[in-house]
């Protein structure tokens, strides 16, 4: 695997770090929401309980999605640090710049 010299790695790093900060904030807010649901003392009836259960399930799913996105961003930032960013993990070919612009965490070339 060779380092890509046709990419503005600083620009991709900035994009990824900006997205990482947004996701960190959303993870924090979602965890606070989940903690609020857990500590809910005003459950009066079964309808309230069902509503809280739905909110809890939705927030858990959202948290898992956000954590997966965070892992992808961290992997991309690690690849930038190692000099392997923009290289397909399957083929070793360069990932097209247009694909990286659309999805900065892309790991593979489409169709390979």
C-alpha positions in Angstrom: 0.0 0.0 0.0 1.3 3.4 -0.9 0.5 6.9 0.3 -1.8 8.9 -1.9 -0.1 12.2 -3.0 -3.1 13.3 -5.1 -5.3 14.0 -2.0 -5.5 17.0 0.2 -5.2 15.0 3.4 -5.4 18.1 5.6 -8.8 18.9 4.1 -10.1 15.4 4.6 -8.7 15.4 8.1 -10.5 18.7 8.9 -13.8 17.3 7.4 -13.5 14.2 9.5 -12.6 16.1 12.7 -15.6 18.4 12.2 -17.9 15.5 11.8 -16.4 13.7 14.8 -17.1 16.7 17.0 -20.8 16.7 15.8 -21.1 13.0 16.5 -19.4 13.3 19.9 -22.0 16.0 20.8 -24.9 13.8 19.6 -23.6 10.8 21.5 -23.4 12.9 24.7 -27.0 14.2 24.1 -28.3 10.8 23.4 -26.7 9.3 26.5 -28.2 12.1 28.6 -31.6 11.4 27.1 -31.2 7.7 27.9 -30.1 8.5 31.5 -33.2 10.7 31.8 -35.4 7.9 30.7 -33.9 5.5 33.2 -34.3 8.0 36.0 -37.9 8.8 35.1 -40.0 8.7 38.3 -43.3 10.0 36.9 -44.5 6.8 35.3 -48.2 6.9 36.1 -49.7 4.2 33.8 -49.0 1.6 31.2 -49.2 4.1 28.4 -46.5 6.2 29.9 -44.4 3.1 30.4 -44.9 2.1 26.7 -43.9 5.6 25.5 -40.8 5.5 27.6 -39.9 2.0 26.3 -40.3 3.2 22.7 -38.1 6.3 23.4 -35.5 4.1 25.1 -35.4 1.6 22.1 -35.1 4.5 19.6 -32.4 6.2 21.6 -30.4 2.9 22.0 -30.6 2.3 18.2 -29.5 5.9 17.6 -26.6 5.6 20.0 -25.4 2.4 18.3 -25.5 4.1 14.9 -23.6 7.1 16.2 -21.0 4.9 17.8 -20.6 3.0 14.5 -20.1 6.3 12.7 -17.6 7.4 15.2 -15.6 4.2 14.7 -15.6 4.8 10.9 -14.3 8.3 11.4 -11.6 7.2 13.9 -10.5 4.5 11.4 -10.3 7.1 8.6 -8.3 9.5 10.8 -6.0 6.6 11.7 -5.5 5.9 8.0 -4.5 9.5 7.4 -2.0 9.3 10.2 -0.6 6.0 8.8 -0.5 7.2 5.2 -3.0 4.7 3.9 -6.1 6.9 3.6 -7.9 6.6 0.2 -6.6 3.1 -0.6 -9.2 0.3 -1.1 -8.9 -2.3 1.7 -9.9 -5.1 -0.7 -7.9 -4.3 -3.8 -5.2 -1.8 -2.8 -6.4 0.5 -5.6 -6.9 4.2 -5.0 -10.5 5.1 -4.0 -11.7 7.8 -6.4 -11.6 11.4 -5.0 -15.3 11.9 -5.9 -16.2 8.9 -3.7 -14.0 10.2 -0.8 -15.6 13.6 -1.2 -19.1 12.0 -0.9 -18.1 9.7 1.8 -14.8 10.6 3.6 -14.9 7.3 5.6 -15.1 5.1 2.5 -12.9 2.0 2.8 -13.3 0.4 -0.6 -13.8 1.1 -4.3 -17.4 0.7 -5.4 -18.0 -2.5 -7.2 -14.7 -4.2 -6.2 
